[in-house]
Amino acid sequence: MSDEDAGDFDALSMETLLTHLGRDPHEQFGFVNTPVYRGSTVLFKTLADLEAQDQRFLYGRAGNPTTEGVEAIVTALEGAHATKLVPSGLAAITIALLSCVRAGDEVLISDSAYDPGRVFANGFLARMGVSTRYFDPRIGAGIAGMIGPKTKAVLAESPGSVTFEVHDLPAMAAATKATGICLIVDNSWASPLFHQPLKLGADIVVHAGTKMFVGHSDAFAGTISATQTRWAEVEKTRKSLGFFTSADEAFLVARGLRTLSIRMKEHERRALDIAAWLEGQPEVDVVLHPALPSHPDHAIFKRDFTGSGSLFGVLLKAAPREAVAAFVDGLKLFTMGYSWGGYESLCLPTNPARMRTAVPWTASGNLLRLHIGLEGVDDLKADLSAALQRYQVARSRGSSSIAH
């Protein structure tokens, strides 16, 4: 089925779109997958063709059938006007912000946002004369009180991928639309299968496609999708910066997207099982997972999301560094790594206090970020159970040494 044959996207399920959209075997000699189109130079047959500049592809940096296939899928899933595939999630964030601002402007960024995006704002944007203020992730309609004459964009990440607060996006969108401010949302955690920010009033949606879209920890990619009103400036910015993803990477994104629905459901099921189990463990103070009834933003999550992701936080009882080392160094199945979304489970110690500014992180315990992969749930629980036992022993030793 070609993109044109897909007809009314709203009449098709997410599973069908992921399986069929963005490929046309009849154009590829019957091969099921769109092949990797490696190339920079695109040829013109005649001078008239060159002068007209209206053939489908003009130069490799503008895209090819491999990249277009991925973009068609994400556009349909997000309900966007258009999408572009870019080299990374950070590239998508930088394009989105730069498409909205000029020197002298201001952006507002969630205090729970992806740290590389904060580094970009505090460094690059500051050098070009754009200021940044950070806001409480739970500010909701209160964002209206922060919007000033210089504010041009609001960057949200719902939930934040370290502390997992959920934004009240409809309330924030009402405030930004009333003032003409661009609302950008990082939707990497839930994916468009479980959350669609554009339908809630956002203007631009970005993804670290490296994570759930790719799903195999073997490629970098980002996507940026926008409404028709915002698209022209987004695409102009992308072209000016020269951001482009190779066909090799695009092929891996397309491969991952075909199984996204199945993988998301399995990641969700396993993550919820383990998160609920962890809530009952004596060394655990709090589990930060929006889909759990114990989460403070659970009501907003239930209203705006149809499912949850693989990633959540676990706050362990306060203990010295040696206890954290005992926990992570002895893990057999979980490993430490900065990404998430792959088939393998990850455990990463984090310290939000190092980056929070609007809402200081004051929890005394040790925060771990868990990505639940596709291993057996009982095997993962056994790995964590042994780690919690090591943590308890090390914590007790630390308490005893302090007491003496």
Secondary structure as the mmCIF struct_conf table of DSSP 4:
data_model
#
loop_
_struct_conf.conf_type_id
_struct_conf.id
_struct_conf.beg_label_comp_id
_struct_conf.beg_label_asym_id
_struct_conf.beg_label_seq_id
_struct_conf.end_label_comp_id
_struct_conf.end_label_asym_id
_struct_conf.end_label_seq_id
TURN_TY1_P TURN_TY1_P1 ASP A 3 ASP A 3
HELX_RH_3T_P HELX_RH_3T_P1 GLU A 4 ALA A 6
HELX_RH_3T_P HELX_RH_3T_P2 PHE A 9 ALA A 11
BEND BEND1 LEU A 12 LEU A 12
HELX_RH_AL_P HELX_RH_AL_P1 MET A 14 HIS A 20
TURN_TY1_P TURN_TY1_P2 LEU A 21 GLY A 22
HELX_RH_3T_P HELX_RH_3T_P3 PRO A 25 GLN A 28
TURN_TY1_P TURN_TY1_P3 PHE A 29 GLY A 30
BEND BEND2 VAL A 32 ASN A 33
HELX_LH_PP_P HELX_LH_PP_P1 THR A 34 PRO A 35
BEND BEND3 SER A 40 SER A 40
BEND BEND4 LYS A 45 THR A 46
HELX_RH_AL_P HELX_RH_AL_P2 LEU A 47 ALA A 52
BEND BEND5 GLN A 55 ARG A 56
BEND BEND6 LEU A 58 TYR A 59
HELX_RH_3T_P HELX_RH_3T_P4 GLY A 60 ALA A 62
HELX_RH_AL_P HELX_RH_AL_P3 PRO A 65 GLU A 78
TURN_TY1_P TURN_TY1_P4 GLY A 79 GLY A 79
BEND BEND7 HIS A 81 HIS A 81
STRN STRN1 ALA A 82 VAL A 86
BEND BEND8 PRO A 87 PRO A 87
HELX_RH_AL_P HELX_RH_AL_P4 GLY A 89 LEU A 98
TURN_TY1_P TURN_TY1_P5 SER A 99 CYS A 100
TURN_TY1_P TURN_TY1_P6 ALA A 103 GLY A 104
STRN STRN2 GLU A 106 SER A 110
TURN_TY1_P TURN_TY1_P7 ASP A 111 SER A 112
BEND BEND9 ALA A 113 ALA A 113
HELX_RH_AL_P HELX_RH_AL_P5 ASP A 115 PHE A 120
HELX_RH_PI_P HELX_RH_PI_P1 ALA A 121 LEU A 125
HELX_RH_AL_P HELX_RH_AL_P6 ALA A 126 ARG A 127
TURN_TY1_P TURN_TY1_P8 MET A 128 GLY A 129
STRN STRN3 SER A 131 PHE A 135
TURN_TY1_P TURN_TY1_P9 PRO A 137 ARG A 138
HELX_RH_3T_P HELX_RH_3T_P5 GLY A 140 GLY A 145
TURN_TY1_P TURN_TY1_P10 MET A 146 MET A 146
TURN_TY1_P TURN_TY1_P11 PRO A 149 LYS A 150
STRN STRN4 THR A 151 GLU A 157
BEND BEND10 SER A 158 PRO A 159
TURN_TY1_P TURN_TY1_P12 SER A 161 THR A 163
HELX_RH_AL_P HELX_RH_AL_P7 LEU A 169 THR A 179
TURN_TY1_P TURN_TY1_P13 GLY A 180 GLY A 180
STRN STRN5 CYS A 182 ASP A 186
TURN_TY1_P TURN_TY1_P14 SER A 188 ALA A 190
HELX_RH_AL_P HELX_RH_AL_P8 SER A 191 PHE A 194
HELX_RH_3T_P HELX_RH_3T_P6 PRO A 197 LEU A 200
TURN_TY1_P TURN_TY1_P15 GLY A 201 GLY A 201
BEND BEND11 ASP A 203 ASP A 203
STRN STRN6 ILE A 204 HIS A 207
TURN_TY1_P TURN_TY1_P16 GLY A 209 VAL A 214
BEND BEND12 HIS A 216 SER A 217
STRN STRN7 GLY A 222 ALA A 226
HELX_RH_AL_P HELX_RH_AL_P9 GLN A 228 LEU A 241
TURN_TY1_P TURN_TY1_P17 GLY A 242 GLY A 242
HELX_RH_AL_P HELX_RH_AL_P10 ALA A 247 ARG A 258
TURN_TY1_P TURN_TY1_P18 THR A 259 THR A 259
HELX_RH_AL_P HELX_RH_AL_P11 LEU A 260 GLU A 279
TURN_TY1_P TURN_TY1_P19 GLY A 280 GLY A 280
TURN_TY1_P TURN_TY1_P20 PRO A 282 GLU A 283
STRN STRN8 VAL A 284 LEU A 288
TURN_TY1_P TURN_TY1_P21 PRO A 290 ALA A 291
BEND BEND13 LEU A 292 LEU A 292
TURN_TY1_P TURN_TY1_P22 PRO A 293 SER A 294
BEND BEND14 HIS A 295 HIS A 295
TURN_TY1_P TURN_TY1_P23 PRO A 296 ASP A 297
HELX_RH_AL_P HELX_RH_AL_P12 HIS A 298 ASP A 304
BEND BEND15 THR A 306 GLY A 307
BEND BEND16 SER A 310 SER A 310
STRN STRN9 LEU A 311 LEU A 316
HELX_LH_PP_P HELX_LH_PP_P2 LYS A 317 ALA A 318
HELX_RH_AL_P HELX_RH_AL_P13 ARG A 321 ASP A 329
TURN_TY1_P TURN_TY1_P24 GLY A 330 GLY A 330
BEND BEND17 LYS A 332 LEU A 333
STRN STRN10 THR A 335 THR A 335
BEND BEND18 TYR A 338 TYR A 338
BEND BEND19 GLY A 342 GLU A 344
STRN STRN11 LEU A 346 THR A 350
HELX_RH_3T_P HELX_RH_3T_P7 PRO A 352 ARG A 354
TURN_TY1_P TURN_TY1_P25 MET A 355 MET A 355
BEND BEND20 ALA A 358 VAL A 359
BEND BEND21 GLY A 365 GLY A 365
STRN STRN12 ASN A 366 HIS A 371
BEND BEND22 LEU A 374 GLU A 375
HELX_RH_AL_P HELX_RH_AL_P14 VAL A 377 ALA A 403
#
